[in-house]
């Protein structure tokens, strides 16, 4: 083995393993992410499950990222149970994340689109096999964490109107209704010869770039392009685990005019290369982590589902009274989803998770989290690097801030996009803060 180019004197003993497996479904599946049906007739690039296992002080953590739009909590639980059986890693030490590609299969049973039961049934076994493969190929490792900023790829996709309401889009508004999170975080894992074996990349952005409403193909979108770009530099064996940040209200559409690509494959490739470049710069200039202290916390919150009220029923009645030809797209979707809603008066069991590895915290929440919540998590985190992962361990719809939940934009509309009560985000984030500090002080 070649001598290590890094000074490893005094660094903690760390072991790591990484693996990926193809999880591309059969052609003919229904694509997720829109309210209308789109059928996959070809594969642009395969979907994967990516896993990184970190071991120190006799304990292990597993980060799992799937090129899927989301998984519901019971599916995530089944994945964790299969992982525990295959590897012995307990559920609270496993973070299951979905990148949120909109050119993957429908996997949510309550989406109004057809989910393939055979594919869903096979997913836990495929994910567990990926983690098992990672544990079977552990190596002595050095871990590096770094950050860069990239503010030029997208924008907050909600606009504030003069009357204080908010809309999805930029027409007739006075400006964006929220910020973005420009931070690109990267965790690099090298063997003792200095070779990069795995990279965790964290950035907040909706992956609905490559296909749009007319897509008829399967693709991991720009998160997959990050992996391709990193592999072109470090070699095809490098495993890229992408964790999407709090991006419920963030997408790739800019507010300013541009001559750069604005969508489809060209934009996806541009974004993937840009973020890969940021991740490489972050890791290549980072100092190794001096601590490998491991900790994990997983807590289930009881949060009420939204219950339909008089204002909601009036809106639905007004939509039903319209001629079909006059219905707007969101009204058609609302009428469809209203017929599938069965959660009035019920309580959701919502998983909130924090993992610690040295100076790094991985924070997971199960929904499409608005960016202000992600920024708040980072602000109050005790970690030097806080990887905020939405769509972790389940899906409970969009999670806007408590005030934005009442302002009407897409992402805040009950049932159509928001499943829980308006204050759900605050409850999740407050609990997550407690878990992070428990890991830091215990």
Secondary structure, 3 states (H helix, E strand, C coil): CCCCCCCCCCCCCCEEEEEEEECCCCCCCEECCCCCCCECCEECCCCEEEEEEEEECCEEEEEEEECCCCCCHHHHHHHHHHHHHHHCCCHHHEEEEECCCCCCECCCCCCCCCCCHHHHHHHHHHHHHHHHHHHCCCEEEEEEEEEEECCCCCEECEEECCCCCEEECCCCCCEECCCCCCEEEEEEEEECCCCEEEEEEEECCCCCCCCHHHCCEECCHHHHHHHHHHHHHHCCCCEEEEEECCCCCEECCCCCCCCCCCCHHHHHHHHHHHHHHHHHHHHHCCCECCCCCEEEEEEEEEEEECCCCHHHHHHHHHHHCCCHHHCCHHHHHHHHHHCCCCCCCCEEEEEEEEEEECCEEEEEECCEECHHHHHHHHHHCCCCEEEEECCECCCCEEECCCCHHHCCCCCCCECCCECECCCHHHHHHHHHHHHHHHHHHC
